[in-house]
Structures are given as C-alpha cells and as structure tokens.
C-alpha cells in the first residue's frame, strides 16, 4: 500500500471541470498550470473544537438571452445545496457510503448566505444581472491569467472585493468545454478571484433540472472545495500513482473517476474513494468530505482567506414557521417565506396512510425543497409537517401526475 507524503507543497495546477454534453464531450475535468503554490504554514484548531465559518456570497448572472438569466428560485436551490453539504449535521453513518469510509465523513462547518449589502453599502439580494454581448468571456483570459468575465473593461463585470464576498459567476460555458472553474486561494488577487459555473449547473431547479448527470448543484460544491484549497484525490497525476491531494485520510488513487462507479473500485493498491466530492463522478454519486479535507479547508482559510472570514454573514433574526408557505416551482415543492429570511425547523412529509415519506431539517435556510424525483413522489395527497421548538405547522397538498 502506498503511503502519503506529509509535505504540503502542491503541484501547480488550476482545475477546470467540464460538462459531458450530448455533443460527445468525453471528459468532465481537465487541468492547466497554476501560477502559485499551496503550502500550508498555519496551524489549525483540533477538529472537535473548531468554530463555524460564515461567508457571504454574490451570484453574478451573465446572460445573452432569457434562458441564461436564471431565476432567483434556481439560485436559492443552489444555496440550499451548499449549506446542506457544507453545514450539515453528520450524526450517523451514511449507508450509501462504503463501510470503510463511513466514519471519515465530516461536515466542513461552513455556512453561506447571500450578501445583503453591496460594496457601496446599498441593499442587495446577493444577485447581480448583466446582459453581455460576447459569450466567449466565459473562458477568455488576458495576459497574466486575467479572466475577461471578472473585468468590466473586458466585457465582463468587476468582482466585488474578494476579501468580503465569494464571487460566483453564472454564464453559458458550453463553448469553453468546461462546466466550472475555480481560482485557487494561492492564485487569487484582488482583481481575479472566485468561481465560474455554467448556468445549467446552478442548483437543481430551472435550467439545471434536465442537465443530468450534473443536475443536483454538486458542481459548485466541488468548485467551492477548490476555492478553499482542496485538490482532486488523484492530485491530477493520472495513471501513475504519484499524485497526492495532501490529505491524510483520503487514499492515493490514480483516477478521479467519472459516471457512477460500482463498489468496490481499486486504485494504487487502495480501495478508491470515488464518491468523494473532490472526485469527478456524477452528481448523485458525490457523497462526502473527510475529516482530513475539512482540516485542510480550515487551515487554508486561516492562511489565505482570513480577511474573508472576518466579513461574515450578518445575523438576521430567524423567521417563525407561521410565515412559511409552500410553493410549487418547476417540478419542486419549496418551503420559504415571502422575504427570503432564514428559518430553522424540522420537516416531515407523510402520506394519507401515515407513512413517513421524507424528512429533513432546515438550519438557517432561506428555502428547503422536497426532492420530488429522488423520493419518487407518487400522485396523491400528502401532509407536510414543520416543527420549530414547540410550534408546528402543517400543509396539505396534492401531488398531481
């Protein structure tokens, strides 16, 4: 069995994750050289005693037509996925993860919120919308690796101060042969920083709903991992077992895998952790970050994104469940309030026979969606029960064919 290096000096890379469209594109990911390094020099708080990070994000929607100008509901579905994965309560072992990896699963303990004020102090909903003329800015770069999309003077839109906001650009990237791109923290500058994602891979509603197998918002989960300093498990040394992601509890493997592999998979004399969020499998098969990856993310934040952590989400009083309502939108039932305020509570979906169909918890969420397709919700009447402390609220609805 190969033993991992303890050296934290990185290979110099920049990750581009590409979509397998119907035009026959075979690869999901490709790599290009990075200009920096990722050596960790800071120390971290022990895993069990670490406090949470809260980051404010802004989505810059760049569009040439109405289809690319994605809805706020779709953006909220992406925020929901980010917080579900990065701020989840890992209280039990996931039976969908192979037995040998289940105890390694950990929550990054990171929460994301939409920015409520822009750099000028004006009220915002955390989304900008810019109509553009040249869709090629999605992947064009200028001298010094400057990205056109992040500069108004080059036809894009200047990033908001990256020491205050995580900038996420949503744009049509079909011509780039890449689904997403993230700037590694050691490569970031005040002019170029953030994440670029194809508009069809934002969340799971709207343009994302039919973008299988990248239809569950996991692309941004993956790219956010790069944004916080995680590498692919292969270290992007494919087929030679020489790569390393510099995380102690992820096995060395020479492939990042694609599709939805069957278990087990073997690579470099190890059982492969192909279901890790930093592999390149289909969205439904991405299942975990490890404790070591969480340690690394927090260490990278301390070293490279410390100022960003100091500009955290504004604490907004949570809304009562009395203000919640249930809406149906593009094939999904979504629980939210009128003003997009955060709320916490436990939700249970029950059929007319009293059987529990689905349960989930909201942790300071703006919205929570019932995964109609994942739970195979049949036509019929259902009851949605929401509990918050000693308060309860029930919705009755009919799911039509």
C-alpha angles and dihedrals in degrees: 000000000000118000120220123242116247091211112111097203107123134218107248108254145143117205126224117182114204131201124236099228124183089264089083101263102167105191129063096192138036131171137222133183120281123213098221143043136242105221112156115221100161128087125233137219114254112273096247095051101043122127123225126263121221119198130185116222135196123203114212106200111201115189145168096188140019094265091060091047092084121204128256088241090060091049091050089053089057092049087050091055093046092053094042090058103031096040102031127137105242099198102145140026116273110236090206090066118078111262096247092059102039098092091051095064113112140171116244087219091224124137126197129204134178113257112257097195130039124225090275093054094254120141113262138172090225095257130100123192122204127177110216135191102208114054089186090080085082089083107009118120132194130209112306092028091287110166116226092213091062095055127070090202089060096049098272132085128274114248119249111247103297092210087065106030140034103231115214119184119202113197143137104278099171091114090053095062085226130102097200145000131195131191111232112232094243090054096046123115133180088260101041120040138114140055133299118205134178110252090235091062098053110113122317104281131079115002091007097057095081097031094102133204089021096049106111103071093256094127091073090044088056095044092047086057089058090045088058093046106267121142132205111278090246091056082230091281096124122196097000105076090226097111125097134186089204093237116126101214100046115087123241109256134170097215134052091204129219137219115022108308122206119242129287111039122175127207132165091354092305136099103258120240091215092155093066117120089238093060120084103241124131118290097256090055097053105100117152156027114205129229089252092053090050090051090052094048092052092047091050090049090053093050104036110014103034095122090050089055089054090061096061132164115295112249106247119187110254117248123241118253086241087076095053124105135184120237133182114223129169095331098321136095110224128194114209144122130253097257099043092246120161121258138178129211147115120268129201127183113206131182126220091270091059095252117147107238101174139355132189141156130231115218107191089319125164091210139004123201130206106231096229096176097042094053093039094233107205124211112276145079122313139178122221112201119193121191128193116175103306095340126097136188128185130200122196117203142160120232105213123208 
